[in-house]
């Protein structure tokens, strides 16, 4: 497992190893989108990762898609994140804020503003939201006006500035998993007839403009971008995925901190993107869905194949706050309790024992 423990740079971010904690929504923020002391404990426990990518953080109030998800669009929220970044840095870790606008994914009953979601077109996503009163169908979003688009770009930019103010080492722009930027890129939910719809370049326009604006604001070497080619999560259908991502990757700033791929059982496309992108690349590898959660063995395989510079682990980091040390010494992993993923208290969040605690309780 030697490669996993080698240092690596993501732009200006110097990581002590190749382990990356994947962005995972845990829904433990306050109702007004502030980070909590419990969240600081959670991220601090996992600071052994070379890089932590935070859960999705909405860059404006209308970008919120889930209850108790955190934000970075006012000074109170920025101040609340300081306890998180300080907890990670105190243990020698690095952390970036993932900026995620949910777009049409969400439901008005989930947040105080009870807002109608925004999206490229007024097309509801298939599927249902988990609300306090049970499953409810995703409602029809409002098609964004050009003014909405301009404001959204500015909101991403201001959110990135708040992230640096809060002590994050950088930001990751989420352009995948069926959220707003991905919605603009996909033909099934973007039927616009203006400069933000139709051709590949038009459908990529918002993503490119957000990336450019954020890079101008905080420097490209502190900006990562996450994509998920051919991933149909959140009712996304890409009819021209190969051409779409070639066009996007070819237009990314060379100084970008990293490109992050959520693989969707499409290894040939991952290989094509890797051949095109010569900067740092983080991969959440899923060569086959039957492979299950990312394991150290899978991580070593993709690193050995030079598919990436860092590997994003999800489930293993949830259940093992000291994952890096467990892999280093060959220790057993904690059993994951998936029923405690979203919302709740410390149970299933900060309660997983590290090796020392497990030994003391044995």
C-alpha positions as a Markdown table, in Angstrom:
| # | Residue | x | y | z |
|---|---|---|---|---|
| 1 | Unk | 0.0 | 0.0 | 0.0 |
| 2 | Unk | 3.0 | 2.3 | -0.4 |
| 3 | Unk | 1.6 | 4.6 | -3.1 |
| 4 | Unk | -1.4 | 5.6 | -0.9 |
| 5 | Unk | 1.0 | 7.0 | 1.7 |
| 6 | Unk | 3.0 | 9.2 | -0.7 |
| 7 | Unk | 2.5 | 13.0 | -0.6 |
| 8 | Unk | 0.8 | 14.8 | -3.4 |
| 9 | Unk | 0.0 | 18.4 | -4.4 |
| 10 | Unk | -3.3 | 19.6 | -5.6 |
| 11 | Unk | -2.4 | 23.0 | -6.9 |
| 12 | Unk | -1.5 | 25.0 | -3.8 |
| 13 | Unk | -2.7 | 22.3 | -1.5 |
| 14 | Unk | 0.0 | 20.0 | -0.2 |
| 15 | Unk | -1.4 | 16.7 | 1.0 |
| 16 | Unk | 0.5 | 14.2 | 3.1 |
| 17 | Unk | -1.0 | 11.1 | 1.4 |
| 18 | Unk | -3.2 | 10.0 | -1.5 |
| 19 | Unk | -6.3 | 9.3 | 0.7 |
| 20 | Unk | -9.1 | 11.7 | -0.1 |
| 21 | Unk | -12.3 | 11.9 | 2.0 |
| 22 | Unk | -15.1 | 12.1 | -0.5 |
| 23 | Unk | -17.8 | 14.7 | -0.2 |
| 24 | Unk | -20.8 | 13.1 | 1.7 |
| 25 | Unk | -23.9 | 14.9 | 2.8 |
| 26 | Unk | -24.6 | 14.1 | 6.5 |
| 27 | Unk | -27.3 | 16.7 | 7.3 |
| 28 | Unk | -26.1 | 17.8 | 10.7 |
| 29 | Unk | -26.0 | 21.6 | 10.2 |
| 30 | Unk | -28.4 | 24.0 | 11.9 |
| 31 | Unk | -31.7 | 24.9 | 10.3 |
| 32 | Unk | -30.1 | 28.2 | 9.2 |
| 33 | Unk | -27.2 | 26.5 | 7.5 |
| 34 | Unk | -24.4 | 26.9 | 10.1 |
| 35 | Unk | -21.8 | 24.4 | 10.9 |
| 36 | Unk | -21.8 | 23.0 | 14.4 |
| 37 | Unk | -19.3 | 21.8 | 17.0 |
| 38 | Unk | -20.4 | 18.2 | 16.3 |
| 39 | Unk | -19.4 | 18.8 | 12.6 |
| 40 | Unk | -16.0 | 20.1 | 13.8 |
| 41 | Unk | -15.5 | 16.9 | 15.8 |
| 42 | Unk | -16.5 | 14.8 | 12.8 |
| 43 | Unk | -14.2 | 16.4 | 10.3 |
| 44 | Unk | -11.4 | 16.7 | 12.9 |
| 45 | Unk | -11.6 | 12.9 | 13.6 |
| 46 | Unk | -10.9 | 12.3 | 9.9 |
| 47 | Unk | -8.0 | 14.7 | 9.4 |
| 48 | Unk | -5.6 | 11.9 | 8.7 |
| 49 | Unk | -6.9 | 12.0 | 5.1 |
| 50 | Unk | -4.5 | 13.8 | 2.8 |
| 51 | Unk | -7.4 | 15.9 | 1.7 |
| 52 | Unk | -11.0 | 16.2 | 3.0 |
| 53 | Unk | -13.7 | 17.4 | 0.6 |
| 54 | Unk | -16.6 | 18.7 | 2.6 |
| 55 | Unk | -20.2 | 17.7 | 2.2 |
| 56 | Unk | -22.1 | 19.8 | -0.3 |
| 57 | Unk | -22.5 | 23.4 | 0.8 |
| 58 | Unk | -25.1 | 25.6 | -0.8 |
| 59 | Unk | -23.7 | 28.9 | -2.2 |
| 60 | Unk | -27.1 | 30.7 | -1.8 |
| 61 | Unk | -30.4 | 30.0 | -0.1 |
| 62 | Unk | -32.1 | 28.8 | -3.2 |
| 63 | Unk | -29.3 | 26.3 | -3.9 |
| 64 | Unk | -30.3 | 24.3 | -0.8 |
| 65 | Unk | -31.8 | 21.0 | -1.7 |
| 66 | Unk | -31.9 | 19.1 | 1.6 |
| 67 | Unk | -32.9 | 19.8 | 5.2 |
| 68 | Unk | -30.1 | 20.7 | 7.6 |
| 69 | Unk | -27.5 | 21.1 | 4.9 |
| 70 | Unk | -24.9 | 23.7 | 5.5 |
| 71 | Unk | -24.4 | 27.0 | 3.6 |
| 72 | Unk | -21.7 | 29.5 | 2.8 |
| 73 | Unk | -23.6 | 32.6 | 1.8 |
| 74 | Unk | -23.4 | 34.9 | 4.7 |
| 75 | Unk | -20.9 | 35.9 | 7.3 |
| 76 | Unk | -22.5 | 33.9 | 10.1 |
| 77 | Unk | -22.2 | 30.7 | 8.2 |
| 78 | Unk | -18.6 | 31.5 | 7.3 |
| 79 | Unk | -17.8 | 32.1 | 10.9 |
| 80 | Unk | -19.4 | 28.8 | 11.9 |
| 81 | Unk | -17.1 | 26.9 | 9.6 |
| 82 | Unk | -14.0 | 28.2 | 11.3 |
| 83 | Unk | -14.3 | 25.6 | 14.1 |
| 84 | Unk | -14.3 | 22.9 | 11.4 |
| 85 | Unk | -11.3 | 24.1 | 9.4 |
| 86 | Unk | -9.4 | 24.8 | 12.7 |
| 87 | Unk | -10.2 | 21.2 | 13.9 |
| 88 | Unk | -8.8 | 19.7 | 10.7 |
| 89 | Unk | -5.7 | 22.0 | 10.5 |
| 90 | Unk | -4.9 | 21.4 | 14.2 |
| 91 | Unk | -4.4 | 17.7 | 13.3 |
| 92 | Unk | -2.4 | 18.5 | 10.2 |
| 93 | Unk | -5.1 | 17.9 | 7.7 |
| 94 | Unk | -6.3 | 19.9 | 4.6 |
| 95 | Unk | -10.0 | 20.6 | 3.7 |
| 96 | Unk | -11.8 | 22.2 | 0.8 |
| 97 | Unk | -15.4 | 23.3 | 0.7 |
| 98 | Unk | -17.6 | 21.7 | -1.9 |
| 99 | Unk | -19.9 | 24.3 | -3.4 |
| 100 | Unk | -23.1 | 22.6 | -4.5 |
| 101 | Unk | -26.2 | 24.2 | -5.9 |
| 102 | Unk | -28.9 | 21.6 | -5.9 |
| 103 | Unk | -31.0 | 23.1 | -8.7 |
| 104 | Unk | -34.2 | 21.2 | -9.2 |
| 105 | Unk | -33.4 | 18.5 | -6.6 |
| 106 | Unk | -35.2 | 19.4 | -3.4 |
| 107 | Unk | -38.6 | 20.2 | -1.9 |
| 108 | Unk | -40.0 | 23.5 | -0.4 |
| 109 | Unk | -40.9 | 21.7 | 2.9 |
| 110 | Unk | -37.2 | 21.0 | 3.6 |
| 111 | Unk | -35.9 | 24.5 | 4.3 |
| 112 | Unk | -37.1 | 27.6 | 6.1 |
| 113 | Unk | -37.3 | 29.7 | 3.0 |
| 114 | Unk | -39.7 | 27.2 | 1.4 |
| 115 | Unk | -38.5 | 28.4 | -2.0 |
| 116 | Unk | -39.3 | 27.0 | -5.4 |
| 117 | Unk | -36.2 | 25.4 | -6.9 |
| 118 | Unk | -34.3 | 26.9 | -9.8 |
| 119 | Unk | -33.2 | 24.9 | -12.8 |
| 120 | Unk | -32.3 | 25.4 | -16.5 |
| 121 | Unk | -35.8 | 24.5 | -17.6 |
| 122 | Unk | -39.2 | 24.0 | -15.9 |
| 123 | Unk | -38.9 | 20.2 | -15.9 |
| 124 | Unk | -39.4 | 18.3 | -12.7 |
| 125 | Unk | -36.9 | 15.5 | -11.8 |
| 126 | Unk | -38.3 | 12.0 | -11.6 |
| 127 | Unk | -38.1 | 10.7 | -8.1 |
| 128 | Unk | -39.0 | 11.7 | -4.6 |
| 129 | Unk | -37.5 | 13.8 | -1.9 |
| 130 | Unk | -37.3 | 12.5 | 1.7 |
| 131 | Unk | -39.2 | 15.1 | 3.8 |
| 132 | Unk | -40.3 | 15.3 | 7.4 |
| 133 | Unk | -43.8 | 14.1 | 6.3 |
| 134 | Unk | -42.5 | 11.2 | 4.1 |
| 135 | Unk | -41.7 | 10.9 | 0.5 |
| 136 | Unk | -42.9 | 13.7 | -1.8 |
| 137 | Unk | -42.4 | 14.0 | -5.6 |
| 138 | Unk | -39.9 | 16.6 | -6.7 |
| 139 | Unk | -41.9 | 19.7 | -7.7 |
| 140 | Unk | -41.5 | 21.6 | -11.0 |
| 141 | Unk | -38.7 | 24.1 | -10.7 |
| 142 | Unk | -38.6 | 27.6 | -12.1 |
| 143 | Unk | -36.7 | 28.0 | -15.3 |
| 144 | Unk | -33.8 | 30.4 | -14.6 |
| 145 | Unk | -33.8 | 33.8 | -16.2 |
| 146 | Unk | -30.6 | 35.4 | -17.4 |
| 147 | Unk | -30.6 | 37.5 | -14.2 |
| 148 | Unk | -31.0 | 34.4 | -12.1 |
| 149 | Unk | -27.9 | 33.0 | -13.9 |
| 150 | Unk | -25.8 | 36.1 | -13.4 |
| 151 | Unk | -26.8 | 36.1 | -9.7 |
| 152 | Unk | -25.9 | 32.5 | -9.3 |
| 153 | Unk | -22.4 | 33.0 | -10.8 |
| 154 | Unk | -21.9 | 35.9 | -8.3 |
| 155 | Unk | -23.2 | 33.7 | -5.5 |
| 156 | Unk | -20.7 | 30.9 | -6.3 |
| 157 | Unk | -18.0 | 33.6 | -6.3 |
| 158 | Unk | -18.9 | 35.1 | -3.0 |
| 159 | Unk | -19.3 | 31.7 | -1.5 |
| 160 | Unk | -15.7 | 30.8 | -2.5 |
| 161 | Unk | -14.5 | 34.0 | -0.9 |
| 162 | Unk | -16.4 | 33.1 | 2.3 |
| 163 | Unk | -14.8 | 29.6 | 2.2 |
| 164 | Unk | -11.3 | 31.2 | 2.2 |
| 165 | Unk | -12.4 | 33.6 | 5.0 |
| 166 | Unk | -13.6 | 30.5 | 6.9 |
| 167 | Unk | -10.1 | 28.9 | 6.7 |
| 168 | Unk | -10.7 | 26.3 | 3.9 |
| 169 | Unk | -7.7 | 25.4 | 1.9 |
| 170 | Unk | -9.7 | 25.8 | -1.3 |
| 171 | Unk | -13.1 | 24.9 | -2.9 |
| 172 | Unk | -14.5 | 22.2 | -5.1 |
| 173 | Unk | -17.2 | 23.2 | -7.6 |
| 174 | Unk | -19.7 | 20.4 | -7.9 |
| 175 | Unk | -20.6 | 20.0 | -11.6 |
| 176 | Unk | -22.0 | 16.4 | -11.3 |
| 177 | Unk | -24.4 | 14.1 | -9.6 |
| 178 | Unk | -27.5 | 15.7 | -11.2 |
| 179 | Unk | -27.2 | 19.1 | -9.4 |
| 180 | Unk | -27.6 | 22.5 | -11.0 |
| 181 | Unk | -24.4 | 22.7 | -13.2 |
| 182 | Unk | -24.9 | 19.1 | -14.3 |
| 183 | Unk | -28.6 | 19.9 | -15.1 |
| 184 | Unk | -27.4 | 22.6 | -17.5 |
| 185 | Unk | -25.1 | 20.1 | -19.1 |
| 186 | Unk | -27.7 | 17.4 | -19.7 |
| 187 | Unk | -30.1 | 17.3 | -22.6 |
| 188 | Unk | -33.1 | 15.8 | -20.6 |
| 189 | Unk | -33.4 | 18.8 | -18.3 |
| 190 | Unk | -32.1 | 21.6 | -20.3 |
| 191 | Unk | -34.3 | 22.5 | -23.3 |
| 192 | Unk | -33.4 | 26.2 | -23.3 |
| 193 | Unk | -33.2 | 28.1 | -26.6 |
| 194 | Unk | -30.8 | 30.9 | -25.5 |
| 195 | Unk | -27.0 | 30.9 | -25.1 |
| 196 | Unk | -27.3 | 28.5 | -22.2 |
| 197 | Unk | -29.0 | 25.7 | -24.1 |
| 198 | Unk | -28.9 | 23.6 | -27.2 |
| 199 | Unk | -25.3 | 23.1 | -28.3 |
| 200 | Unk | -22.6 | 21.5 | -26.1 |
| 201 | Unk | -20.8 | 24.8 | -25.7 |
| 202 | Unk | -24.0 | 26.5 | -24.7 |
| 203 | Unk | -24.9 | 23.8 | -22.2 |
| 204 | Unk | -21.4 | 24.0 | -20.7 |
| 205 | Unk | -21.5 | 27.8 | -20.6 |
| 206 | Unk | -22.7 | 28.2 | -17.0 |
| 207 | Unk | -20.2 | 25.6 | -15.7 |
| 208 | Unk | -17.4 | 27.4 | -17.5 |
| 209 | Unk | -18.5 | 30.8 | -16.3 |
| 210 | Unk | -18.7 | 29.6 | -12.6 |
| 211 | Unk | -15.3 | 28.0 | -12.8 |
| 212 | Unk | -13.8 | 31.1 | -14.4 |
| 213 | Unk | -15.4 | 33.5 | -11.9 |
| 214 | Unk | -14.3 | 31.4 | -8.8 |
| 215 | Unk | -10.8 | 31.0 | -10.2 |
| 216 | Unk | -10.5 | 34.8 | -10.7 |
| 217 | Unk | -11.8 | 35.3 | -7.1 |
| 218 | Unk | -9.5 | 33.0 | -5.1 |
| 219 | Unk | -6.9 | 31.7 | -7.6 |
| 220 | Unk | -7.2 | 28.6 | -9.8 |
| 221 | Unk | -4.7 | 26.7 | -7.7 |
| 222 | Unk | -7.2 | 26.6 | -4.9 |
| 223 | Unk | -10.1 | 25.4 | -7.1 |
| 224 | Unk | -11.1 | 21.8 | -7.9 |
| 225 | Unk | -14.0 | 20.7 | -10.1 |
| 226 | Unk | -16.1 | 17.5 | -9.6 |
| 227 | Unk | -17.8 | 15.8 | -12.6 |
| 228 | Unk | -19.7 | 12.5 | -12.9 |
| 229 | Unk | -19.8 | 11.5 | -16.6 |
| 230 | Unk | -22.6 | 9.1 | -17.6 |
| 231 | Unk | -23.9 | 9.1 | -14.0 |
| 232 | Unk | -27.8 | 9.1 | -14.2 |
| 233 | Unk | -28.1 | 10.0 | -10.5 |
| 234 | Unk | -30.9 | 12.5 | -9.8 |
| 235 | Unk | -32.6 | 11.8 | -13.2 |
| 236 | Unk | -29.8 | 12.9 | -15.5 |
| 237 | Unk | -29.6 | 11.7 | -19.1 |
| 238 | Unk | -26.5 | 12.6 | -21.1 |
| 239 | Unk | -27.0 | 11.9 | -24.8 |
| 240 | Unk | -23.5 | 13.1 | -25.9 |
| 241 | Unk | -21.4 | 12.3 | -22.8 |
| 242 | Unk | -18.1 | 11.6 | -24.7 |
| 243 | Unk | -18.1 | 14.9 | -26.7 |
| 244 | Unk | -19.5 | 16.8 | -23.7 |
| 245 | Unk | -16.7 | 16.0 | -21.3 |
| 246 | Unk | -14.0 | 16.3 | -23.9 |
| 247 | Unk | -15.2 | 19.8 | -24.5 |
| 248 | Unk | -15.3 | 20.6 | -20.8 |
| 249 | Unk | -12.0 | 19.1 | -19.9 |
| 250 | Unk | -10.2 | 20.8 | -22.8 |
| 251 | Unk | -11.5 | 24.2 | -21.5 |
| 252 | Unk | -10.5 | 23.8 | -17.9 |
| 253 | Unk | -7.8 | 26.2 | -16.6 |
| 254 | Unk | -4.4 | 24.4 | -16.6 |
| 255 | Unk | -3.6 | 25.9 | -13.1 |
| 256 | Unk | -6.7 | 24.2 | -11.6 |
| 257 | Unk | -6.0 | 22.5 | -8.3 |
| 258 | Unk | -7.5 | 19.2 | -9.4 |
| 259 | Unk | -10.2 | 17.5 | -11.5 |
| 260 | Unk | -12.4 | 15.1 | -9.5 |
| 261 | Unk | -14.2 | 12.2 | -11.3 |
| 262 | Unk | -17.1 | 10.3 | -9.8 |
| 263 | Unk | -16.8 | 7.2 | -11.9 |
| 264 | Unk | -20.0 | 5.4 | -13.0 |
| 265 | Unk | -18.9 | 2.0 | -14.3 |
| 266 | Unk | -17.4 | 3.7 | -17.4 |
| 267 | Unk | -13.6 | 3.1 | -17.1 |
| 268 | Unk | -12.9 | 3.8 | -20.8 |
| 269 | Unk | -14.2 | 7.3 | -20.5 |
| 270 | Unk | -12.2 | 7.8 | -17.3 |
| 271 | Unk | -9.1 | 6.7 | -19.2 |
| 272 | Unk | -9.9 | 9.2 | -22.0 |
| 273 | Unk | -10.3 | 12.0 | -19.6 |
| 274 | Unk | -7.1 | 11.1 | -17.8 |
| 275 | Unk | -5.2 | 11.1 | -21.1 |
| 276 | Unk | -6.5 | 14.6 | -21.8 |
| 277 | Unk | -6.1 | 16.1 | -18.3 |
| 278 | Unk | -2.4 | 16.5 | -17.3 |
| 279 | Unk | -3.1 | 18.2 | -13.9 |
| 280 | Unk | -3.8 | 16.5 | -10.6 |
| 281 | Unk | -6.8 | 14.1 | -10.8 |
| 282 | Unk | -8.8 | 12.6 | -7.9 |
| 283 | Unk | -10.9 | 9.5 | -8.7 |
| 284 | Unk | -13.8 | 8.0 | -6.9 |
| 285 | Unk | -13.3 | 4.6 | -8.7 |
| 286 | Unk | -16.2 | 2.4 | -9.7 |
| 287 | Unk | -15.0 | 0.3 | -12.6 |
| 288 | Unk | -18.0 | -1.9 | -11.9 |
| 289 | Unk | -21.0 | -1.2 | -9.6 |
| 290 | Unk | -20.4 | -4.8 | -8.3 |
| 291 | Unk | -17.1 | -3.6 | -6.8 |
| 292 | Unk | -18.9 | -1.9 | -4.0 |
| 293 | Unk | -17.4 | 0.9 | -1.8 |
| 294 | Unk | -13.9 | 2.0 | -2.6 |
| 295 | Unk | -11.3 | -0.2 | -0.9 |
| 296 | Unk | -7.6 | 0.2 | -0.3 |
| 297 | Unk | -7.0 | -2.6 | -2.9 |
| 298 | Unk | -9.0 | -0.7 | -5.6 |
| 299 | Unk | -7.2 | 2.5 | -4.7 |
| 300 | Unk | -3.8 | 1.0 | -5.2 |
| 301 | Unk | -4.9 | -0.5 | -8.5 |
| 302 | Unk | -6.0 | 2.9 | -10.0 |
| 303 | Unk | -2.9 | 4.6 | -8.6 |
| 304 | Unk | -0.6 | 1.9 | -10.1 |
| 305 | Unk | -2.4 | 2.4 | -13.4 |
| 306 | Unk | -1.7 | 6.1 | -13.1 |
| 307 | Unk | -5.4 | 6.9 | -13.6 |
| 308 | Unk | -5.2 | 9.4 | -10.8 |
| 309 | Unk | -3.1 | 11.2 | -8.2 |
| 310 | Unk | -5.5 | 10.7 | -5.3 |
| 311 | Unk | -8.4 | 8.4 | -4.4 |
| 312 | Unk | -11.7 | 9.4 | -2.9 |
| 313 | Unk | -13.0 | 7.1 | -0.2 |
| 314 | Unk | -16.6 | 7.4 | 1.0 |
| 315 | Unk | -18.2 | 4.7 | 3.1 |
| 316 | Unk | -14.9 | 3.6 | 4.7 |
| 317 | Unk | -14.3 | 7.2 | 6.0 |
| 318 | Unk | -17.8 | 7.4 | 7.5 |
| 319 | Unk | -17.2 | 4.3 | 9.6 |
| 320 | Unk | -13.5 | 4.7 | 10.2 |
| 321 | Unk | -12.3 | 8.1 | 11.4 |
| 322 | Unk | -8.7 | 6.8 | 11.5 |
| 323 | Unk | -9.0 | 5.1 | 8.1 |
| 324 | Unk | -5.4 | 6.0 | 7.0 |
| 325 | Unk | -3.9 | 4.5 | 10.2 |
| 326 | Unk | -6.1 | 1.3 | 9.9 |
| 327 | Unk | -4.8 | 0.8 | 6.4 |
| 328 | Unk | -1.3 | 1.5 | 7.4 |
| 329 | Unk | -1.3 | -1.2 | 10.1 |
| 330 | Unk | -3.7 | -3.6 | 8.4 |
| 331 | Unk | -6.4 | -3.3 | 11.1 |
| 332 | Unk | -10.0 | -4.4 | 10.7 |
| 333 | Unk | -12.6 | -1.8 | 9.6 |
| 334 | Unk | -15.6 | -0.7 | 11.7 |
| 335 | Unk | -19.0 | -1.9 | 10.5 |
| 336 | Unk | -20.9 | 0.8 | 8.7 |
| 337 | Unk | -24.4 | 1.7 | 10.0 |
| 338 | Unk | -26.1 | 3.2 | 6.9 |
| 339 | Unk | -29.3 | 4.0 | 8.8 |
| 340 | Unk | -27.4 | 6.9 | 10.4 |
| 341 | Unk | -26.1 | 8.5 | 7.3 |
| 342 | Unk | -28.5 | 11.5 | 7.2 |
| 343 | Unk | -29.5 | 13.7 | 10.1 |
| 344 | Unk | -29.6 | 12.8 | 13.8 |
| 345 | Unk | -27.1 | 13.2 | 16.6 |
| 346 | Unk | -23.6 | 11.9 | 17.3 |
| 347 | Unk | -24.7 | 8.3 | 17.0 |
| 348 | Unk | -23.4 | 7.0 | 13.7 |
| 349 | Unk | -21.6 | 10.3 | 13.1 |
| 350 | Unk | -18.9 | 11.0 | 15.6 |
| 351 | Unk | -19.4 | 7.7 | 17.6 |
| 352 | Unk | -17.3 | 5.4 | 15.5 |
| 353 | Unk | -14.3 | 4.3 | 17.6 |
| 354 | Unk | -10.7 | 4.8 | 16.5 |
| 355 | Unk | -8.2 | 2.0 | 17.0 |
| 356 | Unk | -7.2 | 3.1 | 20.5 |
| 357 | Unk | -10.8 | 3.3 | 21.6 |
| 358 | Unk | -11.6 | -0.1 | 20.1 |
| 359 | Unk | -8.7 | -1.6 | 21.9 |
| 360 | Unk | -9.7 | -0.1 | 25.2 |
| 361 | Unk | -13.2 | -1.4 | 24.8 |
| 362 | Unk | -12.1 | -4.9 | 23.8 |
